[in-house]
Amino acid sequence: MESPILHTDSGKDLKLILQLAKKMGISARKLSTEEIENIGLSIAISKGKTGEFVNTEEFLKDLRYGSED
């Protein structure tokens, strides 16, 4: 299964794309802002996963005062 992500600021164009997808038998729907944000967050989490444990105190210290690296 593959899924494209399309973006347009034109409601008219989006409606046309959704109608075309429906005529072609392709499942399509609009995503809410919250759904888009959740997808972005999920991607960021996946990219940031290292499988290593982080020293929580050092991490919070770096957030507060900046990393010395």
C-alpha positions as CSV (number, residue, x, y, z in Angstrom):
1,M,0.0,0.0,0.0
2,E,1.3,3.4,-0.9
3,S,-0.2,6.8,0.0
4,P,0.6,10.2,-1.5
5,I,0.3,13.4,0.5
6,L,-1.0,16.4,-1.4
7,H,-1.3,20.0,-0.2
8,T,-3.2,22.9,-1.7
9,D,-4.4,26.2,-0.3
10,S,-7.3,26.1,-2.8
11,G,-10.5,24.5,-1.5
12,K,-11.7,24.3,-5.1
13,D,-8.7,22.3,-6.2
14,L,-8.9,20.0,-3.2
15,K,-12.5,19.3,-3.9
16,L,-11.6,18.5,-7.6
17,I,-8.8,16.1,-6.5
18,L,-11.1,14.3,-4.1
19,Q,-13.8,14.0,-6.8
20,L,-11.3,12.6,-9.2
21,A,-9.9,10.1,-6.7
22,K,-13.5,8.9,-6.0
23,K,-14.2,8.5,-9.7
24,M,-11.0,6.4,-10.0
25,G,-12.0,4.2,-7.0
26,I,-9.2,5.6,-4.9
27,S,-9.9,6.2,-1.2
28,A,-9.2,9.8,-0.3
29,R,-10.1,12.3,2.5
30,K,-9.1,15.6,4.0
31,L,-7.0,15.6,7.1
32,S,-7.6,17.9,10.0
33,T,-4.9,20.2,11.3
34,E,-4.6,18.0,14.4
35,E,-4.1,14.8,12.2
36,I,-1.4,16.6,10.2
37,E,0.4,17.7,13.4
38,N,0.2,14.1,14.8
39,I,1.7,12.7,11.6
40,G,4.5,15.2,11.8
41,L,5.1,14.4,15.5
42,S,5.1,10.7,14.8
43,I,7.8,11.2,12.0
44,A,9.9,13.3,14.3
45,I,9.7,10.7,17.1
46,S,10.7,7.9,14.7
47,K,13.7,9.8,13.4
48,G,14.8,10.7,16.9
49,K,14.6,7.2,18.3
50,T,18.0,5.7,19.0
51,G,17.2,2.9,21.3
52,E,19.6,4.3,23.9
53,F,18.7,5.5,27.4
54,V,19.1,9.2,28.1
55,N,20.3,10.6,31.5
56,T,17.1,12.6,32.3
57,E,18.9,15.0,34.6
58,E,21.5,15.8,32.0
59,F,18.9,16.1,29.3
60,L,16.8,18.6,31.4
61,K,20.0,20.5,32.3
62,D,20.9,20.8,28.6
63,L,17.3,22.1,27.8
64,R,17.5,24.7,30.6
65,Y,21.0,25.9,30.1
66,G,22.0,24.8,26.6
67,S,24.4,22.0,25.6
68,E,28.2,22.7,25.9
69,D,28.8,20.6,22.7
